[in-house]
């Protein structure tokens, strides 16, 4: 009787373990898989969603970053429900064989869901790329423009501070010197003190 009871318990435990193995395995949202393409692009794929899944792939290449997104219902595939981890790993393996993770990959296929309905396929819905140094180039151009504007202002200020030199009229020795002396005398007699230089200059012109 004891042997029968012990055997019964062993069978029950075995069935429980079998039930755990057959239980669908879920992959948590936001989990990531890192991989490299054939041309050594460094990529990351992340999954989200429940019934309808969304897959996003982001890669960095030589001075370039690119991305693409896929959507589908792999849950209609029984093999996916049993082990989604293997499904996503198979997709990563296929992407590793490509030189570019987003080009020529409109549909992602796996061997474990070949016979599943078409709605189970992950189809590309968006993609894009951008040079990584584009923002740095824009900042460099803005900095250069600012520096040039600052240099221009500095030059203007320096020019504005230059002293204004009075116009010097070439004179001749002899008669010219006498005319200037006379002109200065007349200017002192008939002009305000602050205008002596100007008056003597005008008088000198009229006197020849």
Residue pairs with C-beta under 8 A, 6 or more apart in sequence:
22 82
24 81
24 82
25 82
25 83
25 84
25 85
26 84
27 47
27 84
27 85
27 88
29 47
29 48
29 49
30 46
30 47
30 48
31 46
31 47
32 44
32 45
32 46
33 44
33 45
33 46
33 88
33 89
33 92
34 42
34 43
34 44
35 43
35 45
35 92
35 95
35 96
36 42
36 43
36 96
37 43
37 59
37 95
37 96
37 98
37 99
37 100
37 101
38 96
38 97
38 98
38 99
39 61
39 99
39 100
41 59
41 60
41 61
41 99
41 100
41 101
42 59
42 60
43 57
43 58
43 59
43 60
43 95
43 101
44 57
44 58
44 59
45 55
45 56
45 57
45 58
45 88
45 91
45 92
45 95
46 55
46 56
46 58
47 53
47 54
47 55
47 88
48 54
48 56
49 71
50 75
51 73
51 75
52 71
52 72
52 73
53 71
53 72
53 73
53 74
53 75
53 122
54 69
54 70
54 71
55 69
55 70
55 71
55 91
55 108
55 122
56 67
56 68
56 69
56 70
57 67
57 68
57 69
57 70
57 95
57 101
57 102
58 65
58 66
58 67
59 65
59 66
59 67
59 101
59 102
60 132
63 131
63 132
63 133
64 129
64 130
64 131
64 132
65 129
65 130
65 131
65 132
66 100
66 101
66 102
66 127
66 128
66 129
66 130
67 102
67 127
67 128
67 129
68 101
68 102
68 105
68 124
68 126
68 127
68 128
69 124
69 125
69 126
69 127
70 108
70 122
70 123
70 124
70 125
71 122
71 123
71 125
72 108
72 119
72 120
72 121
72 122
72 123
73 119
73 120
74 80
74 84
74 87
74 113
74 116
74 120
74 122
75 81
75 120
76 116
76 117
76 119
76 120
77 87
77 112
77 113
77 116
77 120
78 116
79 86
79 87
79 112
79 113
79 116
80 87
80 112
80 113
80 116
80 120
86 112
87 110
87 112
87 113
90 110
90 111
90 112
91 108
91 110
91 122
94 108
94 109
94 110
95 101
95 105
95 108
98 104
98 105
102 124
102 127
105 124
106 123
106 124
107 121
107 122
107 123
107 124
108 121
108 122
108 123
109 121
113 120
166 197
169 201
169 204
171 177
171 180
179 204
179 207
179 208
180 200
180 204
182 203
182 207
183 199
183 200
183 201
183 203
183 204
183 207
184 196
184 200
186 199
186 200
186 203
187 195
187 196
187 197
187 199
187 200
187 203
188 196
190 199
191 198
191 199
